[in-house]
């Protein structure tokens, strides 16, 4: 079975949403680190231009002065900041995201080209040329990686960056800038048409659903912020900065829950409202909408009412309000507009509240008991832990359940690779936090019994696990190596450590299969006892789990399926597995992806394929430019064949290496197979 077979649980719509989320996150990653510069420029523009409250020709760039007997105009800093500083910052950040500081430098050079070739601020051009410069420089560097003679590295690196930056600057100046100007002009005309025809409030039909689905960054930072900044240069303010940042629609939903909600939703709505309105963290109200999807109509209605009010009074901000706090909104409000901006926020809140109250008041389900689930759904869509989730659900993981956590099990399809890796990582975290009384182990889902305090499972297997452990807290993750859920679990154990210790002392011993599973991880060592099966023989004659002949620095595969084949063939060549083990690796991958996090994937066979393993062995293949692994970037593919229980010890040692970011960086930089073996060599001990 091909490893690229589409998981039937993953719809085309979900894949498209994830793609847009990634695009939006990428754009946001270029703009958000530089928001301070946007705010500084907005404040300078609002205060010191000719029409501002404190007109200052030398700063605002208006009027003239005498130089050597000649009258020349003031340059000021408003124009240079929007023309040069802001786009170059974006271009540098985009290039740095692709290839570190070196990529940032080339991205900034390339951005200077589109700036010189255009008559409008080149924010969109910077978002193109910055990442393009970093990415292409990374590809060029890979051509001679490891081939430069010692002593010539600096010469080659500096001149290659300079020459390629020059080429990209010329391309940007004579080609890309023309296309970007045309695109920007078309967008500006479209928005002007919406404003002049009174249809701008209709943008709420796109913006509000996009916010809840974490798709707003592509709109806000990719289009609205650049166009809004250009409008500020022309008219001193822009309404575009308020289309997404208005806190009124979300506040209306939370107010309705305060009055008409029930259970956890009602009790937490007040605190969420404070964080949303004054802290500007809009994502805190998303779970309340996800609990009751009809409430998206309330946020759309409130947003439309707010935009209409702003349009009537021709209000705007002088820069982006990030985060979308009422404090930031008023701080960036154009002089003379703040009172009507407050009115627009109040009207948006009122309309949203009325619609939300109607929906909740006449609904049988008022959200009680669903907040934790909705928050988990929100975090899954976001792709990482929410910084404010604990405000809604209590002490993090498993807040819906009660009682201390003393026994944790990682469950996967076969109970081997993914779960053993995750168990090792979390076990080390919990022991480092000073909780040796908490046991962490792994199991196949089919072997689970309803006797665990907490179960960690891949999100694709959550339904299967939930049906077998209805009494346990269930935590879902999308990778087993560095999920933010691990920190939540440790925080929960910290908070309950006193109760946990008492319960551990008095808890009855597990029986049967469960006792056998718990015993290894409750011992004084972090690695389970393992038999000593026959191992593959290295080229130097030593019996090893991983030998030099099973290490490849530059993999040949171009996709996920080929990478599994490459790693599997190396296990076959080492005599560790039968050739039919490779199809079992593909079958396992099609069931649940083996991406672990930190650029690592560990393809291995199914539980039924254990009989095809002759001896324990690893294969290591590095892909310096990365492979797409079900939407995740993978640079290291470690094929695993574990005889008997040997796989537990192997995976524990691999987990220790790949949970250390320094070790991962060393693996990326390693130039010889011996370097790789020195880092991973503990798997042979």
Phi, psi and omega in degrees: 000135182290142178287350181264007177299132185290132175294122183297342180281347184259109182281161177296325179296318179295320179296319178296319180297317180297321179297316179293322177301315181296319179296315179297319179296323179295314178298316180299323180296335176277325187271313189302319178297343183250012181300325178303321178292321177298317181294318178301315179296319180297318179293318178299318179296316183293326187270322196244000176287174187300326181266003181280173182291335180231069183302127184223099186305320184294331180262315183286341176079039176229162181078184183228167174210166185267132176226116181053042177079004179244145179272118181233151181286151173289137176279319182068186177241351180295309181296309179300327180295315182283331182279319187245305189300305186296311178298321181293323175300316179296314180298318178296316181297318178297318178293323179294324178298330183272325188207040175065199183298323180298316177295325178297319179297313179295321177298321178293319178298315180297322179295324179300329178295313181290331176296315182292335184265005185233161179253002179234158177304134189261057178289312179295322176299322178294325179290342176268306188287327179300301178298324179298317179298315180295317183293314181293325178294323177297318179294319180295317179300327182292339182296316182249020178299124179080002184251355182278133180291143180306136180099346182248004184300312183297319180299311181294315183297315182293315182287325178294319178294318180294315182293316181290325175297319177301313181298315180294323178299319178293320177297317179295320183291318186261347183235298186296321182301323180296316180293319181293319178300318179295318180295314180298319179298319179295318178296317181297317179295322179297315178293322177298323179293320177296319181293312183293331181268000179074020184258004182302326178302339180292343178298340178297334179297335178261316188293314185293314174298324180296324179298312183295330181264010180058037177251008187283337185296324178298323178283312188290306185271339179274333186232306189293315180296313176299315181291322178296319178297321178295321178295323178299321179297328184272319187236000177089352179196167179210136176286340185298331179293343183258355183297321182257334189276347183301118182279356184299311183303316179292323179296323178299320178296314182292323176298321179296321177294324179301324185264324189240358178279181178218163173060218184297327181297315181290315185292332183264350187296324182295311179298321178296323179297320178297315180296318181294310189283316183263330179273338178079013180269090186292334185297345182291338178267353182301316180299329179294326176285321180294330176295326185224082187304337179299338182292349175298332176296325179292315180293323177296313180298316179296318179296317179298318179295319179295316180296320179299318179296315178298321180294320181298316183269000180055046180275165176186173176251159179267356178190172181293138176265097182226116004283172185280053177276151176299330178293315179293321180298313180289326179296326180264003180296142179295145179306130180090352184257354192294321180296317180286334173294317176300319178299317180297320179293318180295318179295318177299319179296315183297312181297315179298318180297314182299314180294316180297317180298319179297316181295315181288321184298322184254023178249138177292320181267113182252020172096358184294133176082355186253357188294319180297317178297316180296323178295320177297319177298319179299315181293326177295319179292323180290329179090006177197171181296138176279135180291346182243008185298323182295338176295328182272321192249000179095226189273048170078228190300137175063034184294340182288339181261169182234168178095159182288162179252115178237335181230121182240138177231135171265128183241134172221184188299312183257347182075023184244270192296290187299312184291323179295321178296311180298319179299320180295317181296311182292323179301317179294321179296315182292320178292323177295332178279358175088039181230067181294343181286347182269121179267142179228124181219187182223159184199156169286147180301323182296338181263002182292142171236155185281065182219016180258152176281322183213137180238127176253131186213151175297143186301332179287345182250009187300317183297318180296317181291319183299325182290339183262340182229065184296339183268348185270157170287138183242124179242126180256144179227160175254352168208155187262354185270314187220041180293138176296344178296333181298319179295324176298316181296316179298319178298319179294318178296320177302314184292333185247017188300321180298310179295325182295320181295318180296319182292322180300321183291329185257355184290142176291149180294144177291153183244161172063221183298325182297320180296322179295327181284319184290325189308313184299315186282351177264002178279181184282345178261157181270354182241135181293154174295144183221149174289171179246081182286169176295134185246161178295152182257129180284170181295339178269006175095353180277143176277118185220155171290316179232122179244170181300324182286355177251021179240129178234125182278332183228093181295151182266345184294148178247356178208177186298314183297317179294326179294321177295318177299317182296314179294321180293319180298326179294324176294321178295314181297330178282355181078012184279330184222161172282155180303331181288356176290331182296313175302327178292329176293319177295321180296318178297319182294323179292332180284304178216126181301147182259020174294130184254343189103167181054038175069018185250136168234143182233073179298138179205169185282172178285171179299325181289344184269006181300329180292347180273358183267123179270324181202158180287136181198160174234152166234141183234123179231127179256137177239091188304326181271355176087151176237150175278117182241086184053044178089356178251148179274127180238129176246343182231124176244117181247106175283137187234134169227114183244119180277130180061231178262010182297332183297331181296314179294318180298312183294325177299319181289322177296319180300320180298322181290309188280351172274354178259110183297329177295317179295321178298317178297323178294322177295323177294324185271348185302139183252346181227161176296327179296323177298317179298314182296327179295326180281319183262006190300339182296342179294342181269353185276000000 
